[in-house]
Amino acid sequence: MPPPAQKRNWTFLTNHAAVLVCIDRNPGIRIDDVASQIGISRRAAQMIVTDLAADGYIERTRVGRRNHYRVREDMPLRRSAFEDSDVRTLLTLLR
């Protein structure tokens, strides 16, 4: 009898997509809360937010001591197979 198959740990969305969805759902979310919801470290969440901001997928505005985010829904998806779709398409599916 063959050994039981090992369950592989994978998800349909990358951490970048998951962070984008968290920000879309709550534009005033804290980095710690993003990390907690997705199951990644605070540092990883911060790096992803920095990536998304640097490439124009989100805009950050300082409001007092906190950041407020705005998702740029007009930005194209970064995978070549989906380059004719934009962030709005993805977020619409996940809302």
C-alpha positions as CSV (number, residue, x, y, z in Angstrom):
1,M,0.0,0.0,0.0
2,P,1.5,3.4,-1.0
3,P,2.1,5.9,1.8
4,P,-0.6,8.5,2.3
5,A,-0.3,11.5,0.1
6,Q,1.2,14.6,1.8
7,K,-1.1,17.5,1.8
8,R,0.5,20.4,0.1
9,N,0.0,23.9,1.5
10,W,-1.0,26.3,-1.3
11,T,-3.6,29.0,-2.0
12,F,-5.2,30.5,-5.0
13,L,-4.0,34.1,-4.3
14,T,-0.5,35.3,-3.7
15,N,0.2,37.3,-0.5
16,H,0.3,40.4,-2.6
17,A,-3.3,39.8,-3.9
18,A,-4.4,39.0,-0.3
19,V,-2.9,42.3,1.0
20,L,-4.6,44.2,-1.8
21,V,-8.0,42.6,-0.9
22,C,-7.5,43.5,2.8
23,I,-6.8,47.1,1.9
24,D,-9.7,47.2,-0.5
25,R,-12.0,46.0,2.3
26,N,-10.7,48.3,4.9
27,P,-8.7,51.3,3.6
28,G,-7.7,52.4,7.1
29,I,-6.4,48.9,8.1
30,R,-3.2,48.7,10.2
31,I,-0.2,46.7,8.9
32,D,-0.4,44.5,12.0
33,D,-4.1,43.7,11.2
34,V,-3.2,42.9,7.6
35,A,-0.5,40.5,8.7
36,S,-2.8,38.8,11.2
37,Q,-5.6,38.4,8.7
38,I,-3.4,36.9,6.0
39,G,-1.2,34.8,8.3
40,I,2.1,36.5,7.5
41,S,4.7,38.4,9.5
42,R,4.3,42.2,10.1
43,R,7.6,42.7,8.2
44,A,6.3,40.7,5.2
45,A,3.0,42.7,5.2
46,Q,5.0,45.9,5.3
47,M,7.2,44.8,2.4
48,I,4.2,43.9,0.3
49,V,2.5,47.3,1.0
50,T,5.7,49.0,0.0
51,D,5.8,46.9,-3.3
52,L,2.2,47.8,-4.0
53,A,2.7,51.5,-3.4
54,A,6.0,51.6,-5.3
55,D,4.4,50.1,-8.4
56,G,1.3,52.3,-8.1
57,Y,-1.3,49.7,-7.1
58,I,-2.1,51.6,-3.9
59,E,-1.8,55.2,-2.7
60,R,-0.9,55.9,0.9
61,T,-2.1,59.1,2.7
62,R,-1.0,59.9,6.2
63,V,-4.0,60.8,8.4
64,G,-2.7,61.7,11.9
65,R,-0.6,58.9,13.1
66,R,-2.1,56.3,10.7
67,N,-2.1,55.6,7.0
68,H,-5.1,55.5,4.8
69,Y,-4.9,53.6,1.5
70,R,-6.6,53.8,-1.8
71,V,-6.5,50.9,-4.3
72,R,-5.9,51.9,-7.9
73,E,-8.4,49.7,-9.6
74,D,-7.4,50.8,-13.1
75,M,-4.0,49.1,-12.8
76,P,-3.4,46.0,-14.9
77,L,-2.8,42.6,-13.4
78,R,0.8,41.7,-13.5
79,R,0.6,38.1,-14.9
80,S,0.9,38.0,-18.6
81,A,-2.0,35.6,-19.0
82,F,-4.3,38.2,-17.4
83,E,-2.7,41.4,-18.7
84,D,-5.9,42.4,-20.4
85,S,-7.7,42.5,-17.0
86,D,-7.3,45.1,-14.3
87,V,-7.4,45.2,-10.5
88,R,-11.1,46.1,-10.6
89,T,-11.9,42.8,-12.3
90,L,-10.1,40.8,-9.5
91,L,-11.6,42.8,-6.7
92,T,-15.1,42.5,-8.2
93,L,-14.8,38.7,-8.1
94,L,-13.6,38.8,-4.5
95,R,-16.0,41.3,-3.0
